[in-house]
Amino acid sequence: MTDRTYRLTTAQAIVRWLANQFIEIDGEEYRLCGGGFGIFGHGNVTCLGEALYEHREELPLYRGQNEQSMGFAAAAYAKQWLRQRFMLCTASAGPGTSNLVTSSALAHANRLPMLMLCGDAYVTRLPDPVLQQMENFNDPTFGVNDAFRSVTRYWDRITHPAQILNSLPNALATMLDPADCGPAFIGLPQDVQGWAYDYPEEFFAKKVHRIRRQAPDEAEIADAVALLKTAKRPVIIAGGGIQYSRAVAELTEFAETLQIPVVETIAGRANLLATHPLNIGPVGVTGSDSANAVTERADVVLCVGTRLQDFTTSSWTGFAGDAKLISLNVGRHDAGKHMSMPVVGDARLGLTALQAAAADYRAPADWVAFAQDQRKEWDAYVADNTAIEGRTNSYAQAIGVVNALCDPRDRIVTASGGLPAEVTANWRTLDIGTVDVEFGFSCMGYEIAGGWGARIAQAEREPEQDTIVMVGDGAYMLMNSDIYSSVLTRKKMIVLLLDNGGWAVINKLQNNTGNESFNCLYEDAPTIPEPFDVDYESHARAMGAIAETVSDASELAEAFKRAKAADRTYVICMKVEAYGRWTDKGHGWWECGTPEVSNSERVRAAHDDWESGRVAQRKGV
């Protein structure tokens, strides 16, 4: 320690500190914060903006078009980097900051790091009430920024410059923690941002971080192995935590050594290649008949790196009533769900320890053969489902076209509506870690914004590859401005805009529950006298993209080749069937609230049918 100090504003100290945080990845050092996304207003431009300008080379700041989309881009960036690096987001006080709440919730649900540095009301309260301040008459400390408490892993409001000496390391520790990872929010009152303090020199020393690997408890490993060795029909559920642990090789070796079939969650897509003989397919509500057939019959289920969301468990109807669960997870909250036998620890270390202790175990050959036969049947269905000859346009066809023509290392991004289910069911993984289906929060608008963030990250290590976004017209209408952002910043994306005339997947849910089509598709909205089509091609061109409209999947294939060769963002528009041509297999039961009482006979019948699936639901055990 020395007595030397730097007199800096709070904002200057925050940015200087961030610029000196690094992480070691595969023997190379990277700046931990890859930069940021910002929209300036009176709440952050004069002080934080001044500080960011001084460090614009080390921490490049991308100009956002919408605060919510900035957060989505930051989340996708972190996901592309497997949570090893993050982006900051800065927004002005009031509505600018509140626009980030949804994207913070998305990052929280998906366990992704993101740092939010947002304007706040004056600590002195001398000018109160100020522009965009929400006054709470019973608690003057309570404001808009308190809304982030429920959607962040770390929350703080800086009321004195010295507080960042404690707050910044704590926020960073949270974002890098494998179990508690998620977004961090730091509220910066407009006066405090500019207040100066004598910060110790050591605070700004270069620091190289490493993400902690928590070894599992030996007794928990022993208990898990004892149970696993009793299994006659074991299965592994491979979640997204395997990728964040960078444990794909360990998963593969474990499965191959013990000859245990593997099924993948939505977040765990691309843990194994589609051609791996033990990859039995995606599991759950939006899964595959093959994976669901295996999990429904399994007697021991080893869950690795999954939070067991309802789409994975088919609302807990996807397992036999007497099946035993082992849950290897770095988070104790996830490891103990539904009375699982917990193994709390890092996926890589846990799989290695389990394999060493269970080295003499092999799953019965007839069970493995059954699982592989199921996968062959599913592959035949997908091949037929994605075929383009003699059929009306569908999501599955478009997915099949891209799957056949893309580079194995291209990244696929989608999020809301019907596309997560269709991509999960029909996409055949070409390389590890190349699929981003955001279904933790299933957030409309993530697709294009997330594609931009993913491309920024991809360009840092794989600039020759493409980020391919699949988006429906509903999500496109909600948030599309980062097509413009991608052109401005020269971060090329290929965007497939699949137009089915509204929110067709929710219309499908309406119909499946006995309801009439109502207010989801434009043609079924009673307040729309005369629906008309949006000229999406012209709209995308107006934002600087190359764009074209194709009439069918054959034309899509040729357009996709042109998009691959293009030097900037390329948008391909194609109409798809709204009422039919959905993937009609692979679905597990999903708990969805249906009316117990209705004037409609169809609704009553659908309710009874829906409830009949509940008999298989595990009630907390």
Secondary structure as UniProt FT lines:
FT   STRAND          5..9
FT   HELIX           10..19
FT   STRAND          21..25
FT   TURN            26..27
FT   STRAND          28..31
FT   STRAND          33..38
FT   TURN            42..47
FT   HELIX           48..54
FT   TURN            55..58
FT   STRAND          61..63
FT   HELIX           67..80
FT   TURN            81..83
FT   STRAND          86..91
FT   TURN            93..94
FT   HELIX           95..98
FT   TURN            99..100
FT   HELIX           101..109
FT   TURN            110..111
FT   STRAND          114..120
FT   TURN            126..127
FT   TURN            131..132
FT   TURN            137..138
FT   TURN            140..141
FT   HELIX           144..151
FT   STRAND          154..157
FT   HELIX           161..163
FT   HELIX           164..176
FT   TURN            178..180
FT   STRAND          183..189
FT   HELIX           190..194
FT   STRAND          196..200
FT   HELIX           201..204
FT   STRAND          207..209
FT   HELIX           218..228
FT   TURN            229..230
FT   STRAND          234..238
FT   HELIX           241..244
FT   TURN            245..246
FT   HELIX           248..258
FT   STRAND          262..264
FT   TURN            267..270
FT   TURN            274..275
FT   TURN            277..278
FT   STRAND          279..282
FT   TURN            285..286
FT   HELIX           289..297
FT   STRAND          300..304
FT   HELIX           310..313
FT   TURN            314..317
FT   TURN            321..322
FT   STRAND          324..329
FT   HELIX           332..335
FT   HELIX           337..339
FT   STRAND          341..344
FT   HELIX           347..357
FT   TURN            358..360
FT   HELIX           365..385
FT   TURN            389..390
FT   HELIX           395..405
FT   TURN            408..409
FT   STRAND          411..414
FT   TURN            417..418
FT   HELIX           419..426
FT   TURN            432..433
FT   STRAND          435..437
FT   TURN            444..445
FT   HELIX           446..461
FT   TURN            463..464
FT   STRAND          467..472
FT   HELIX           473..478
FT   HELIX           482..488
FT   TURN            489..490
FT   STRAND          493..499
FT   HELIX           504..512
FT   TURN            513..514
FT   HELIX           522..524
FT   TURN            526..527
FT   HELIX           536..542
FT   TURN            543..544
FT   STRAND          546..550
FT   HELIX           553..565
FT   STRAND          570..575
FT   HELIX           601..612
FT   HELIX           613..616
//
